[in-house]
Amino acid sequence: MPQAMADAATLSALALFASRLSCRRFGDEDLRVLEAALSAGADVPALLATRSAARRLLRSSAAEALAFTAAGASLDGGDERRSLAVADFFSRAFALVGDVESCLAMRYEALLLRDAKYCNDLHLQVSRQEWLTFATDCLDNGFYTIASKGTWTLLIPLRRRTRSLK
């Protein structure tokens, strides 16, 4: 495939993904569209440019989507599960484009939301192992501040138990 056709296919796939984001579509099919856009480049510089454009698009869309979802949740009685799904979508999308910091930030938001809203739901409750895995992932990737937040959140229940024993 000639370079111009490959570039056009990449731009087309990225434009389709942007359109789906603007329509608030956050599903597996949309991640496949992103994946197709990321693999459609003709050469390494084209792939890197596409990845960079996708990162910028995701960063600008993530905060807006989470704010919109949170506003909708507070207006209609609170559908935190939708907020969780959006945070999970962006975490996976950031992982696809290689934006580790944003991926970890989205995971942190999802863990905090689950920890706050679903502490009594056995399926959504955040385990200490999940917090530990998150903190380890942050440390392994050099994000020490985020790791310390995850570790602190892991330790809060232990500190409460220790205080109640005194």
C-alpha positions in Angstrom: 0.0 0.0 0.0 1.5 3.4 -1.0 2.4 5.8 1.8 -0.4 8.3 1.0 -3.1 5.6 1.2 -1.7 4.3 4.5 -1.7 7.8 5.9 -5.2 8.4 4.7 -6.4 5.1 6.3 -4.7 6.0 9.6 -6.3 9.5 9.6 -9.7 8.0 8.7 -9.5 5.4 11.5 -8.3 8.0 14.0 -11.1 10.4 12.9 -13.6 7.5 13.4 -12.3 6.9 16.9 -12.6 10.7 17.7 -16.1 10.7 16.4 -17.0 7.7 18.6 -15.5 9.5 21.6 -17.5 12.6 20.9 -20.7 10.4 20.8 -19.7 9.1 24.3 -19.1 5.6 23.0 -16.7 3.7 25.3 -16.8 0.0 24.5 -14.6 -2.8 23.3 -15.6 -2.1 19.7 -14.3 1.5 20.1 -11.0 0.2 21.4 -10.7 -2.0 18.4 -11.1 1.1 16.2 -8.3 2.7 18.1 -6.2 -0.4 17.7 -6.8 -0.4 14.0 -5.8 3.2 13.7 -2.6 2.5 15.6 -1.6 -0.4 13.4 -2.5 1.3 10.0 0.7 3.3 9.6 3.0 2.6 6.7 6.3 3.1 8.6 7.7 3.8 12.1 7.5 7.6 11.9 3.8 7.3 10.8 3.0 4.9 13.6 4.7 7.3 16.2 2.8 10.3 14.8 -0.5 8.4 15.0 0.3 7.2 18.6 1.1 10.8 19.6 -2.1 12.2 18.0 -4.1 9.4 19.7 -2.5 10.3 23.1 -3.5 14.0 22.7 -7.0 13.0 21.7 -7.4 10.7 24.7 -6.0 13.2 27.1 -8.4 15.9 26.0 -11.4 13.5 25.9 -10.8 11.7 29.2 -11.4 14.5 31.6 -14.4 15.7 29.6 -15.9 12.2 29.5 -15.4 11.6 33.2 -16.9 15.0 34.1 -19.9 14.4 31.8 -20.4 11.0 33.3 -20.1 12.2 36.9 -22.5 15.1 36.1 -25.0 12.6 34.6 -24.6 10.3 37.6 -25.4 13.0 40.0 -28.4 14.2 38.0 -30.0 10.8 37.5 -29.5 9.4 41.0 -26.0 8.2 40.6 -24.8 5.6 38.1 -21.3 5.1 39.4 -21.0 1.9 37.3 -21.0 4.1 34.2 -18.2 6.1 35.7 -16.3 2.9 36.4 -16.8 1.7 32.8 -15.6 5.1 31.4 -12.5 5.0 33.6 -11.8 1.4 32.6 -12.2 2.3 28.9 -9.7 5.2 29.1 -7.3 3.1 31.2 -7.2 0.5 28.4 -7.1 3.1 25.7 -4.1 4.8 27.3 -2.4 1.4 27.6 -2.9 0.9 23.9 -1.2 4.2 23.0 1.6 3.6 25.4 0.7 6.4 27.9 1.6 4.6 31.1 1.1 7.6 33.4 -2.4 8.3 32.1 -3.2 4.6 32.2 -2.2 4.4 35.9 -4.0 7.7 36.7 -7.3 6.2 35.3 -6.7 3.0 37.2 -6.3 5.0 40.3 -9.5 6.9 39.7 -11.4 3.7 39.1 -9.9 2.1 42.3 -10.8 5.2 44.3 -14.4 5.2 43.0 -14.8 1.5 43.7 -13.3 1.9 47.2 -15.7 4.7 48.0 -18.9 3.4 46.5 -18.7 -0.4 46.6 -17.0 -1.2 49.9 -19.9 -3.6 50.7 -20.2 -5.2 47.2 -18.1 -8.3 47.1 -17.7 -8.2 43.3 -16.6 -4.6 43.1 -14.9 -4.2 46.4 -11.2 -3.3 46.1 -8.9 -5.8 47.7 -5.7 -5.0 49.4 -4.0 -7.1 46.7 -5.4 -4.8 44.0 -4.0 -1.7 45.8 -0.6 -3.5 46.2 -0.5 -4.5 42.5 -1.4 -0.9 41.5 1.4 0.5 43.8 3.9 -2.0 42.4 2.9 -1.1 38.8 3.5 2.5 39.6 6.8 1.9 41.2 8.0 -0.3 38.3 7.2 2.5 35.9 8.8 5.3 38.0 5.7 7.0 39.2 6.5 7.2 42.9 4.0 9.9 43.8 1.1 7.8 42.5 2.6 4.7 44.1 2.7 6.4 47.5 -1.0 7.4 47.1 -1.9 3.8 46.3 0.1 2.5 49.2 -1.4 5.1 51.6 -4.9 4.0 50.5 -3.9 0.4 51.1 -2.7 1.3 54.6 -5.7 3.3 55.7 -7.9 0.3 56.7 -5.0 -1.2 58.6 -4.4 2.0 60.5 -8.1 2.2 61.4 -8.1 -1.4 62.7 -4.9 -0.7 64.7 -6.5 2.3 66.3 -9.7 0.5 67.2 -7.6 -2.2 69.0 -5.9 0.2 71.3 
